[in-house]
Amino acid sequence: MSDSHVLSEPAILYFGTPVVLISTMSADGTPNIAPISSVFWLGWRCIIGIGAASKTTENLNRTGECVLNLPSHNEVGAVDRLARTTGSNPVPASKHARGYVFEPDKFGLAGLTPVDSLTIGAPRARECPVHMEAVVAARHGISKDTPLLRGAINIFELRVQRVHVRPDLLLDGDPNRIDPDKWNPLIMSFQKFYGLSPEQIHSSKLADIPESAYRSPDVDRARTYPRAGI
């Protein structure tokens, strides 16, 4: 049977994941909040991937805690206002090359309101429909087999301690179940914003960065593998 597929080498493989606004506390006592989209859940554990040079990584390493704030499509404007900003000063070289700027008041810039958490020091973002207070259970490196990538990204395993949900998202008559028909997560696919519909819902500052800026040495490495059967 013939194959209608063609070989392709996308610089990034972000086929669509939920957006999370992760809030942490900086060493000077100010809250930081940053959008990420490399995330997935297993039970009450959350796995995130994040740049090693980011302020969020620095705060996670120091405090061992964070809040995972889940925006819906309604909060997409707040998320996009945070795009290409960092709480790190000076701006890390990798982010500076992509047009990031230092922003000391990221909650204020986004138009989000910090509210106290119950078990950790990092604040929640009131406007987001879901908040998850979490602590770091483990940290892992990736790309140890590729010198140019080694140490650039950290994987954090987070253990969720409290889940705060807006009541209108709950299944009728069950306070411990989210109704998926009521929850419309914000999705990032190839740097653009989507809900659960196929149409893009908001322009994205991240999409102004050429995808080629994220091209990994792994792309070239993949070319060295021989075809099956050869």
C-alpha positions as CSV (number, residue, x, y, z in Angstrom):
1,M,0.0,0.0,0.0
2,S,1.4,3.4,-0.9
3,D,1.9,6.1,1.7
4,S,0.5,9.6,1.1
5,H,2.6,11.1,3.8
6,V,5.7,13.3,3.1
7,L,8.8,13.7,5.3
8,S,8.9,17.0,7.2
9,E,11.2,18.7,9.7
10,P,9.2,21.2,11.7
11,A,11.4,23.3,14.0
12,I,8.9,22.6,16.9
13,L,6.5,19.8,17.5
14,Y,3.8,21.7,19.5
15,F,0.8,19.9,18.2
16,G,-1.5,21.4,20.9
17,T,-1.3,21.4,24.7
18,P,-3.2,23.4,27.3
19,V,-1.8,26.7,28.4
20,V,-0.8,27.1,32.1
21,L,0.0,30.3,34.0
22,I,2.5,29.2,36.6
23,S,2.9,31.5,39.6
24,T,5.9,31.5,41.9
25,M,7.5,33.8,44.5
26,S,10.7,35.6,43.7
27,A,13.5,36.1,46.2
28,D,12.6,39.8,46.7
29,G,9.1,38.8,47.8
30,T,7.3,39.7,44.6
31,P,5.1,37.2,42.8
32,N,6.0,36.1,39.3
33,I,3.6,34.5,36.7
34,A,4.6,33.0,33.4
35,P,2.8,31.1,30.6
36,I,3.9,27.6,29.7
37,S,2.5,24.9,27.5
38,S,4.7,22.0,28.0
39,V,2.6,20.2,30.5
40,F,0.6,17.1,31.3
41,W,-1.0,15.4,34.3
42,L,-1.0,11.9,35.7
43,G,-3.4,11.7,38.6
44,W,-2.5,14.5,41.0
45,R,1.0,14.8,39.6
46,C,1.8,17.4,36.9
47,I,4.9,17.3,34.6
48,I,6.1,20.6,33.2
49,G,9.0,21.4,30.9
50,I,10.6,24.8,31.3
51,G,13.8,26.6,30.3
52,A,16.6,26.3,32.9
53,A,17.4,30.1,32.7
54,S,13.8,31.3,33.4
55,K,12.8,33.2,36.6
56,T,10.1,30.5,37.2
57,T,12.8,27.8,37.2
58,E,14.9,29.9,39.6
59,N,11.9,30.3,41.9
60,L,11.0,26.6,41.7
61,N,14.5,25.5,42.6
62,R,14.6,27.9,45.6
63,T,11.0,27.6,47.0
64,G,9.9,24.2,45.7
65,E,6.4,25.4,45.2
66,C,4.0,27.0,42.6
67,V,0.5,27.5,41.5
68,L,-0.7,26.1,38.2
69,N,-3.4,28.5,37.0
70,L,-5.5,27.3,34.1
71,P,-6.9,30.0,31.9
72,S,-9.9,29.4,29.7
73,H,-10.2,31.0,26.3
74,N,-11.7,34.1,28.1
75,E,-8.3,34.9,29.6
76,V,-6.3,34.7,26.4
77,G,-5.6,38.4,26.4
78,A,-3.9,38.2,29.8
79,V,-1.8,35.3,28.6
80,D,-0.7,37.1,25.5
81,R,0.3,40.2,27.5
82,L,2.8,38.0,29.3
83,A,4.3,36.6,26.2
84,R,7.9,37.6,25.5
85,T,8.3,39.0,29.0
86,T,10.5,37.6,31.8
87,G,11.0,38.2,35.5
88,S,14.8,37.7,35.0
89,N,17.0,40.8,35.0
90,P,19.2,40.8,33.0
91,V,17.2,39.0,30.3
92,P,18.7,35.6,29.5
93,A,20.5,35.6,26.2
94,S,18.3,32.9,24.7
95,K,15.2,35.0,25.5
96,H,16.8,38.3,24.5
97,A,17.4,36.9,21.0
98,R,13.7,36.2,20.7
99,G,12.6,39.7,21.8
100,Y,11.8,39.1,25.4
101,V,11.9,42.1,27.9
102,F,12.2,42.3,31.6
103,E,8.9,42.9,33.4
104,P,9.0,43.3,37.3
105,D,5.2,43.4,37.7
106,K,3.8,40.6,35.6
107,F,0.5,40.2,37.4
108,G,-0.1,43.9,36.9
109,L,0.9,43.8,33.2
110,A,-1.5,40.8,32.6
111,G,-4.3,42.4,34.5
112,L,-4.5,39.5,36.9
113,T,-5.2,39.6,40.6
114,P,-3.0,37.7,43.1
115,V,-4.9,35.9,45.8
116,D,-3.5,33.9,48.7
117,S,-3.0,30.1,48.5
118,L,-3.9,27.8,51.3
119,T,-0.8,25.6,51.5
120,I,2.0,27.5,49.8
121,G,3.4,31.1,49.6
122,A,2.9,31.6,45.8
123,P,-0.3,33.4,45.0
124,R,-3.2,32.2,42.7
125,A,-4.5,34.2,39.8
126,R,-8.1,35.0,40.7
127,E,-9.3,35.4,37.1
128,C,-8.3,31.9,36.1
129,P,-11.1,29.3,36.4
130,V,-8.9,26.6,37.9
131,H,-5.9,26.9,40.4
132,M,-3.8,24.0,41.6
133,E,-1.4,24.5,44.5
134,A,1.7,22.3,44.0
135,V,5.1,21.4,45.3
136,V,8.1,20.1,43.5
137,A,8.4,16.3,44.0
138,A,11.4,15.8,41.6
139,R,13.4,17.5,39.0
140,H,14.9,15.9,35.9
141,G,17.2,17.1,33.1
142,I,16.7,16.2,29.4
143,S,18.8,16.1,26.3
144,K,21.8,14.7,28.2
145,D,22.8,12.9,25.0
146,T,23.1,16.2,23.1
147,P,25.8,18.6,24.3
148,L,24.3,21.6,22.6
149,L,21.0,21.0,24.5
150,R,22.2,19.6,27.8
151,G,21.1,21.7,30.7
152,A,18.9,24.0,28.7
153,I,15.5,22.6,29.9
154,N,14.3,21.2,33.2
155,I,11.5,18.8,33.8
156,F,9.7,19.3,37.1
157,E,7.4,16.7,38.6
158,L,4.8,18.6,40.7
159,R,2.6,17.1,43.4
160,V,-0.8,18.9,43.6
161,Q,-2.0,19.8,47.1
162,R,-5.1,21.8,46.6
163,V,-7.4,22.3,43.6
164,H,-9.6,25.4,43.4
165,V,-12.4,25.3,40.8
166,R,-14.9,27.9,39.8
167,P,-18.3,26.4,40.7
168,D,-19.9,26.8,37.3
169,L,-17.4,24.3,35.9
170,L,-18.5,21.5,38.2
171,L,-20.7,18.6,37.2
172,D,-24.2,19.2,38.5
173,G,-24.6,17.5,41.9
174,D,-20.9,16.4,42.2
175,P,-18.4,18.9,43.8
176,N,-15.5,16.6,42.9
177,R,-15.9,16.3,39.1
178,I,-15.2,18.8,36.4
179,D,-17.8,18.9,33.6
180,P,-15.9,18.7,30.4
181,D,-18.9,20.2,28.5
182,K,-18.4,23.4,30.7
183,W,-14.6,23.6,30.6
184,N,-13.1,25.3,27.6
185,P,-9.3,25.2,28.0
186,L,-6.9,27.6,26.3
187,I,-4.8,25.6,23.8
188,M,-1.5,26.5,22.3
189,S,-0.8,24.9,18.9
190,F,2.4,25.9,17.0
191,Q,2.6,29.2,19.0
192,K,-1.0,30.2,18.2
193,F,-4.1,30.2,20.6
194,Y,-7.1,28.0,20.2
195,G,-10.1,26.9,22.3
196,L,-11.8,23.6,21.5
197,S,-12.9,25.0,18.1
198,P,-10.6,24.8,15.0
199,E,-10.5,28.6,14.6
200,Q,-7.7,30.7,16.1
201,I,-9.2,32.8,18.9
202,H,-6.6,35.5,19.5
203,S,-3.4,36.7,17.8
204,S,-0.2,35.6,19.5
205,K,2.9,37.5,20.2
206,L,4.8,34.2,20.3
207,A,3.8,33.5,16.7
208,D,5.8,36.6,15.7
209,I,8.9,34.6,16.6
210,P,10.0,32.5,13.6
211,E,9.6,28.8,14.4
212,S,13.1,28.4,13.0
213,A,14.4,30.2,16.2
214,Y,13.5,27.0,18.1
215,R,15.1,24.6,15.8
216,S,16.8,21.9,17.7
217,P,20.1,20.1,16.9
218,D,18.0,16.9,17.2
219,V,16.6,17.7,13.8
220,D,20.0,17.3,12.2
221,R,20.8,14.3,14.3
222,A,17.7,12.6,13.2
223,R,19.0,12.7,9.6
224,T,21.9,10.4,10.5
225,Y,19.6,7.5,11.3
226,P,19.5,5.0,8.4
227,R,16.2,3.9,6.9
228,A,14.7,0.7,8.2
229,G,16.0,-2.4,6.4
230,I,19.2,-0.7,5.2
